[in-house]
Amino acid sequence: MLKVANKIFIALWCVAAAMLCGCENISMQIVESNAYLQNETVNGDSKNCAVVLEAQQGTSYVITIESEEDWAHFSGGVNVIEGEMTSNTKVVFIYFSKNDSGVSREATLKVEFSDHKHYSLTLTQNSYDSSIALQRDWAELPVCKAEGRYIYNAIYGELGAKSNARNYTYCFDPSVRASLWVAYPLHSAYTTGSGNRNYSSFGYDPLVDDELQAALGRGSYNGWYDRGHQLPAADRKCSQQMMDQTFYATNMTPQQANFNQKKWGALEGRVRGMICSDTLYVVTGAYFEGTHHSSIASSTTDKMGSKCPTPTYYYKALLRTKKGNTGKTIAEITDPSELRAVVFWLQHQNSGEDTTITAADCITVEELEAKTGFTFFPMLDDAIEQQVKSTIEPKEWGIY
């Protein structure tokens, strides 16, 4: 019995010693001091960026910003800050105003750690282009030209732990009381969750004057026209807030009921089936020019009696990586064979019970640009943009 007890004691001592050695090894790991900018170049209308510090806990640091005309600052308008690392990583924000000088500008950040490591970082802010009304580094966002009648807005909402994740962006045209396009990312993170359309209500978008929008809170458009979502509610189940935002009038168009519930609804479901790990980028649009199908009136009215023109065509422009799991952003890709794009271009009509989508419904992004006058997917690398936009392979999307 004594021998057994001794063996148990020795075994426990060995485990404790091993654990102690492991802890000592962990505590002795040294984090090498480092500093870098999350983005070395920012847009002309960007308001902030971040410098990331990595160093052993307890290491002190000093950061100095040097720039002509003193355009970059830390919080409180100061150019020098100092502190001590309370963890091995720290993010420090730099703030600045819109650059409307017509030329890019630079700021130098000098980072000094108490362990004698020094870093010099260069931040470049491009000039703001006054012809662009809204600019973001989002792959789905078309070029937002600052034309007088168009209103551009980005809608943000709850997605997981984030309270201000992007939901969608739109180009609203008050002359038709509808958005000409709605652009959004599509991923399983958006399509799964507790959002329930039964709890959502149609209503005005708080970012646009009520009198410019269709009055849809008391019912649909008059006639056989649904309040047709451009961004489908089913694409935003991630939170009730994002779901509710898809019911804004700026996301609605007067859409013939059979078309909305059958053919268009089938396309929406097909698009959700094209989601990938890398994110699917979508622009849904309503086209109001040209001749209407004989089954569609040129306009209807909302519940306040305001005239609401009806679209002649609808489209969905899609862009994603071919493999779907590369981990790359669209801007990082320089090989056109890694990407695929397609546009579904459907005439607005009473389509009855038809739910078929065929290759005949597909056009290239290049053709869509020629029809609408908008530039889509500008984040594509310039060297591959034309090839990606001029190529379609419907079968890659499961369409024949």
C-alpha positions as CSV (number, residue, x, y, z in Angstrom):
1,M,0.0,0.0,0.0
2,L,2.9,2.3,0.8
3,K,4.5,1.7,-2.6
4,V,1.2,2.6,-4.3
5,A,0.9,5.8,-2.2
6,N,4.5,6.7,-3.1
7,K,3.8,6.2,-6.8
8,I,0.7,8.4,-6.6
9,F,2.7,11.1,-4.8
10,I,5.5,11.0,-7.4
11,A,3.0,11.2,-10.3
12,L,1.2,14.2,-8.7
13,W,4.6,15.9,-8.1
14,C,5.6,15.4,-11.7
15,V,2.3,16.8,-13.0
16,A,2.6,19.8,-10.7
17,A,6.2,20.4,-11.8
18,A,5.2,20.2,-15.4
19,M,2.4,22.7,-14.9
20,L,4.7,25.0,-13.0
21,C,7.3,24.8,-15.8
22,G,4.6,25.5,-18.4
23,C,3.4,28.6,-16.5
24,E,6.9,29.9,-16.1
25,N,7.5,29.4,-19.8
26,I,4.3,31.3,-20.6
27,S,5.1,34.2,-18.2
28,M,8.6,34.5,-19.7
29,Q,7.3,34.9,-23.2
30,I,8.3,38.3,-24.4
31,V,6.2,40.4,-26.8
32,E,8.5,42.3,-29.2
33,S,7.5,45.9,-29.5
34,N,5.9,46.9,-32.8
35,A,3.7,49.6,-34.2
36,Y,1.8,49.8,-37.5
37,L,-1.2,51.6,-39.1
38,Q,-4.3,49.7,-39.8
39,N,-4.6,51.6,-43.0
40,E,-1.6,53.5,-44.5
41,T,-3.8,55.3,-47.0
42,V,-7.4,56.6,-46.3
43,N,-10.1,58.3,-48.3
44,G,-10.4,62.1,-48.5
45,D,-13.6,62.0,-46.5
46,S,-12.4,59.6,-43.8
47,K,-12.5,61.0,-40.3
48,N,-10.2,58.7,-38.4
49,C,-7.8,55.7,-38.6
50,A,-5.9,53.7,-36.0
51,V,-2.3,52.9,-35.1
52,V,-1.8,49.5,-33.4
53,L,0.8,49.1,-30.7
54,E,2.2,45.7,-29.7
55,A,4.5,45.5,-26.7
56,Q,5.1,43.7,-23.4
57,Q,2.6,44.7,-20.7
58,G,4.1,47.5,-18.6
59,T,6.1,49.0,-21.5
60,S,5.6,52.8,-21.8
61,Y,5.3,54.6,-25.2
62,V,5.2,58.1,-26.7
63,I,3.5,58.8,-30.1
64,T,4.1,62.1,-31.9
65,I,2.2,63.2,-35.0
66,E,3.9,65.6,-37.5
67,S,2.0,67.0,-40.4
68,E,2.0,70.2,-42.5
69,E,-0.9,72.5,-41.6
70,D,-1.4,70.4,-38.5
71,W,-4.3,68.3,-40.0
72,A,-4.0,65.1,-37.9
73,H,-4.5,64.9,-34.1
74,F,-5.2,62.5,-31.3
75,S,-8.4,62.8,-29.2
76,G,-8.6,66.3,-27.7
77,G,-6.6,67.9,-30.5
78,V,-3.2,67.0,-29.1
79,N,-0.2,65.9,-31.3
80,V,1.6,64.0,-28.6
81,I,0.3,61.2,-26.3
82,E,2.1,58.9,-23.9
83,G,1.0,56.0,-21.8
84,E,1.8,52.5,-20.6
85,M,0.7,49.1,-22.2
86,T,-2.0,47.6,-19.9
87,S,-2.1,44.6,-22.3
88,N,0.1,43.4,-25.1
89,T,-2.0,45.2,-27.7
90,K,-3.4,48.7,-27.8
91,V,-5.3,50.6,-30.5
92,V,-4.9,54.4,-30.6
93,F,-7.1,56.5,-32.9
94,I,-6.0,59.5,-35.0
95,Y,-8.6,62.0,-36.1
96,F,-8.7,64.4,-39.0
97,S,-11.1,66.4,-41.3
98,K,-12.1,66.0,-44.9
99,N,-9.2,66.7,-47.3
100,D,-10.6,69.1,-49.9
101,S,-7.3,70.5,-50.9
102,G,-7.2,68.8,-54.3
103,V,-4.0,66.9,-53.4
104,S,-3.1,64.1,-51.1
105,R,-1.4,64.9,-47.8
106,E,0.9,63.0,-45.4
107,A,1.4,62.8,-41.7
108,T,4.3,61.1,-39.9
109,L,3.8,59.2,-36.7
110,K,6.8,58.6,-34.5
111,V,6.4,55.8,-32.0
112,E,9.0,55.4,-29.2
113,F,8.9,52.5,-26.7
114,S,10.7,52.4,-23.3
115,D,12.6,49.4,-24.6
116,H,14.3,51.7,-27.1
117,K,12.3,50.4,-30.1
118,H,11.4,53.3,-32.5
119,Y,9.1,53.3,-35.5
120,S,8.3,56.0,-38.1
121,L,4.9,55.5,-39.9
122,T,3.5,57.5,-42.8
123,L,-0.2,58.1,-43.1
124,T,-1.5,59.3,-46.5
125,Q,-5.0,60.9,-46.9
126,N,-6.2,61.1,-50.5
127,S,-7.9,64.3,-51.7
128,Y,-11.7,64.3,-51.4
129,D,-13.4,64.1,-54.8
130,S,-16.3,66.6,-54.7
131,S,-17.9,64.7,-57.6
132,I,-18.4,61.7,-55.3
133,A,-21.3,62.0,-52.9
134,L,-20.5,58.9,-50.8
135,Q,-17.3,56.9,-50.7
136,R,-16.6,53.8,-48.7
137,D,-14.1,50.8,-49.1
138,W,-17.0,48.4,-49.6
139,A,-16.9,46.0,-52.6
140,E,-20.6,46.2,-53.3
141,L,-20.8,50.0,-53.4
142,P,-21.3,51.6,-56.9
143,V,-19.7,54.9,-57.7
144,C,-22.0,57.5,-56.0
145,K,-21.9,60.5,-58.3
146,A,-23.0,63.8,-56.7
147,E,-25.9,64.6,-59.0
148,G,-28.5,67.0,-57.7
149,R,-31.5,64.8,-57.4
150,Y,-29.9,61.7,-56.0
151,I,-29.8,61.0,-52.2
152,Y,-27.2,58.5,-51.0
153,N,-27.3,57.0,-47.5
154,A,-25.8,54.1,-45.7
155,I,-27.9,52.2,-43.1
156,Y,-26.2,50.6,-40.1
157,G,-27.5,48.1,-37.6
158,E,-26.9,45.3,-35.1
159,L,-24.9,42.2,-36.4
160,G,-23.7,39.9,-33.7
161,A,-21.6,41.9,-31.2
162,K,-21.5,44.9,-33.5
163,S,-24.0,47.7,-33.0
164,N,-23.1,49.6,-36.2
165,A,-22.4,47.0,-38.9
166,R,-23.3,48.1,-42.4
167,N,-26.7,46.9,-43.5
168,Y,-27.2,48.5,-46.9
169,T,-26.5,51.6,-49.0
170,Y,-29.0,53.2,-51.5
171,C,-29.3,55.7,-54.3
172,F,-32.7,57.3,-53.8
173,D,-34.3,59.3,-56.6
174,P,-37.1,61.6,-55.3
175,S,-38.5,62.0,-58.8
176,V,-39.7,58.3,-58.7
177,R,-40.0,58.1,-54.9
178,A,-37.7,55.0,-54.9
179,S,-34.1,54.0,-54.9
180,L,-32.5,53.3,-58.2
181,W,-30.3,50.7,-56.5
182,V,-29.6,49.2,-53.1
183,A,-26.2,47.7,-52.4
184,Y,-25.3,45.2,-49.7
185,P,-23.1,42.4,-48.6
186,L,-24.6,39.0,-48.3
187,H,-23.2,36.3,-45.9
188,S,-24.6,33.6,-43.7
189,A,-24.0,36.0,-40.7
190,Y,-26.7,38.2,-42.1
191,T,-29.2,35.5,-43.0
192,T,-29.4,33.6,-39.7
193,G,-30.7,35.0,-36.4
194,S,-33.8,36.1,-34.5
195,G,-35.1,38.7,-36.9
196,N,-38.8,38.2,-37.7
197,R,-40.6,40.1,-40.4
198,N,-43.9,39.6,-38.5
199,Y,-42.6,42.2,-36.0
200,S,-41.6,44.7,-38.7
201,S,-43.7,47.6,-40.0
202,F,-43.5,49.5,-43.3
203,G,-42.7,53.1,-42.8
204,Y,-40.6,56.1,-43.7
205,D,-36.8,56.1,-43.8
206,P,-35.7,58.6,-41.0
207,L,-32.8,59.7,-43.2
208,V,-35.0,61.1,-46.0
209,D,-37.7,63.8,-45.8
210,D,-41.1,62.0,-45.5
211,E,-42.7,64.0,-48.3
212,L,-40.1,62.7,-50.8
213,Q,-41.0,59.0,-50.0
214,A,-43.9,56.8,-50.9
215,A,-46.5,56.7,-48.0
216,L,-46.6,52.9,-47.4
217,G,-47.3,52.7,-43.7
218,R,-51.1,52.2,-44.1
219,G,-50.9,49.7,-47.0
220,S,-49.3,48.9,-50.3
221,Y,-49.4,50.9,-53.5
222,N,-52.8,51.2,-55.2
223,G,-53.6,48.5,-57.8
224,W,-52.0,45.1,-58.1
225,Y,-48.6,46.2,-56.8
226,D,-46.7,45.0,-53.8
227,R,-44.3,46.9,-51.6
228,G,-41.4,45.1,-53.2
229,H,-38.2,44.9,-51.2
230,Q,-34.9,45.6,-53.1
231,L,-32.9,44.2,-50.2
232,P,-35.1,41.2,-49.2
233,A,-36.2,40.9,-45.5
234,A,-35.1,37.3,-45.5
235,D,-31.5,38.5,-46.2
236,R,-31.4,40.3,-42.8
237,K,-32.5,37.8,-40.1
238,C,-29.4,38.6,-38.1
239,S,-31.2,41.1,-35.9
240,Q,-34.6,42.6,-35.5
241,Q,-33.1,46.1,-36.1
242,M,-31.6,45.1,-39.5
243,M,-34.8,43.3,-40.4
244,D,-36.9,46.4,-39.6
245,Q,-34.6,48.6,-41.7
246,T,-35.5,46.6,-44.8
247,F,-39.0,47.9,-44.4
248,Y,-38.1,51.5,-45.0
249,A,-39.8,53.1,-48.0
250,T,-36.4,53.8,-49.5
251,N,-36.0,50.1,-50.0
252,M,-39.4,49.7,-51.7
253,T,-40.7,49.9,-55.2
254,P,-44.2,49.2,-56.7
255,Q,-43.7,45.7,-57.9
256,Q,-46.4,43.7,-59.7
257,A,-47.7,41.1,-57.2
258,N,-47.2,37.9,-59.2
259,F,-43.7,39.1,-60.3
260,N,-42.8,39.9,-56.7
261,Q,-44.1,36.8,-55.1
262,K,-43.1,34.3,-57.8
263,K,-40.4,35.0,-60.3
264,W,-38.6,37.8,-58.3
265,G,-39.0,35.8,-55.1
266,A,-37.5,32.8,-56.7
267,L,-34.5,34.8,-57.8
268,E,-34.0,36.1,-54.3
269,G,-33.9,32.6,-53.0
270,R,-31.4,31.6,-55.7
271,V,-29.2,34.5,-54.7
272,R,-29.2,33.4,-51.1
273,G,-28.0,30.0,-52.3
274,M,-25.0,31.7,-53.8
275,I,-23.6,32.9,-50.5
276,C,-20.0,32.0,-49.7
277,S,-17.5,32.3,-46.9
278,D,-15.8,35.2,-48.7
279,T,-19.0,37.3,-48.8
280,L,-21.3,37.7,-51.8
281,Y,-21.7,41.4,-53.0
282,V,-25.0,42.4,-54.4
283,V,-26.6,45.4,-56.0
284,T,-30.3,45.2,-56.5
285,G,-31.8,47.9,-58.8
286,A,-35.0,49.2,-60.4
287,Y,-34.8,50.7,-63.9
288,F,-37.5,53.2,-64.8
289,E,-36.6,54.1,-68.4
290,G,-38.0,52.7,-71.7
291,T,-41.2,51.0,-72.6
292,H,-43.3,49.2,-70.0
293,H,-44.6,45.6,-70.6
294,S,-48.3,45.7,-71.5
295,S,-49.2,44.2,-68.2
296,I,-47.6,47.1,-66.2
297,A,-49.0,50.6,-65.9
298,S,-46.5,53.4,-66.1
299,S,-47.3,54.5,-62.6
300,T,-49.5,53.9,-59.6
301,T,-50.1,55.9,-56.4
302,D,-49.4,55.5,-52.7
303,K,-52.0,55.7,-49.9
304,M,-51.7,59.5,-49.9
305,G,-52.4,59.7,-53.6
306,S,-48.9,60.6,-54.6
307,K,-47.8,59.4,-58.0
308,C,-45.3,56.6,-58.0
309,P,-43.7,55.6,-61.3
310,T,-43.3,51.8,-61.9
311,P,-40.0,50.2,-63.0
312,T,-39.7,48.7,-66.5
313,Y,-36.9,46.3,-65.4
314,Y,-35.3,45.0,-62.2
315,Y,-31.8,43.7,-61.8
316,K,-29.4,42.0,-59.4
317,A,-25.7,42.4,-59.9
318,L,-23.5,39.9,-58.1
319,L,-19.8,39.6,-57.4
320,R,-17.8,37.0,-55.4
321,T,-14.7,34.9,-55.5
322,K,-15.0,31.7,-57.5
323,K,-13.7,29.4,-54.7
324,G,-15.7,31.3,-52.1
325,N,-13.2,30.7,-49.3
326,T,-10.0,32.5,-50.3
327,G,-10.0,34.9,-47.3
328,K,-9.2,37.8,-49.7
329,T,-10.9,41.1,-50.1
330,I,-12.0,42.0,-53.6
331,A,-9.4,44.8,-53.8
332,E,-6.6,42.3,-53.0
333,I,-7.4,40.1,-56.0
334,T,-5.3,40.7,-59.2
335,D,-6.1,37.5,-61.1
336,P,-9.5,37.8,-62.9
337,S,-9.8,34.0,-62.9
338,E,-10.4,34.2,-59.1
339,L,-13.6,36.2,-59.5
340,R,-17.0,35.7,-61.1
341,A,-19.7,38.3,-61.7
342,V,-23.2,38.1,-63.2
343,V,-26.3,40.4,-63.6
344,F,-29.9,39.1,-63.6
345,W,-31.9,41.5,-65.8
346,L,-35.7,40.9,-65.7
347,Q,-38.5,42.8,-67.4
348,H,-41.1,43.9,-64.9
349,Q,-44.4,42.2,-65.9
350,N,-47.2,40.0,-64.6
351,S,-45.3,36.8,-64.8
352,G,-48.1,34.6,-63.5
353,E,-46.9,31.5,-61.8
354,D,-43.5,31.5,-63.6
355,T,-40.5,31.1,-61.3
356,T,-37.8,30.1,-63.9
357,I,-34.5,31.9,-64.1
358,T,-32.4,31.0,-67.2
359,A,-29.2,32.1,-68.9
360,A,-31.4,34.3,-71.1
361,D,-32.0,36.5,-68.0
362,C,-28.2,37.1,-67.6
363,I,-26.2,40.0,-68.8
364,T,-22.6,41.3,-68.0
365,V,-21.8,44.0,-65.6
366,E,-20.5,46.0,-68.5
367,E,-23.9,45.8,-70.2
368,L,-25.6,46.9,-67.0
369,E,-23.3,49.9,-66.8
370,A,-24.2,50.9,-70.4
371,K,-27.9,50.6,-69.6
372,T,-28.0,52.5,-66.3
373,G,-25.1,54.9,-66.4
374,F,-23.8,53.7,-63.0
375,T,-20.3,52.3,-62.4
376,F,-20.5,49.0,-60.4
377,F,-17.9,47.3,-58.3
378,P,-15.3,50.1,-58.5
379,M,-13.1,48.2,-55.9
380,L,-12.0,45.8,-58.6
381,D,-8.3,46.1,-59.4
382,D,-8.0,48.4,-62.5
383,A,-5.9,45.7,-64.4
384,I,-8.7,43.1,-64.2
385,E,-11.8,45.3,-64.0
386,Q,-12.8,45.2,-67.7
387,Q,-12.3,41.4,-68.0
388,V,-14.4,40.7,-64.9
389,K,-17.1,43.0,-66.0
390,S,-17.3,41.7,-69.5
391,T,-17.5,38.0,-68.7
392,I,-20.4,35.9,-67.5
393,E,-20.7,32.2,-67.1
394,P,-24.3,31.5,-65.9
395,K,-23.6,27.9,-65.2
396,E,-21.0,28.9,-62.5
397,W,-24.1,30.3,-60.7
398,G,-26.2,27.2,-61.3
399,I,-28.1,28.9,-64.2
400,Y,-28.7,27.2,-67.6
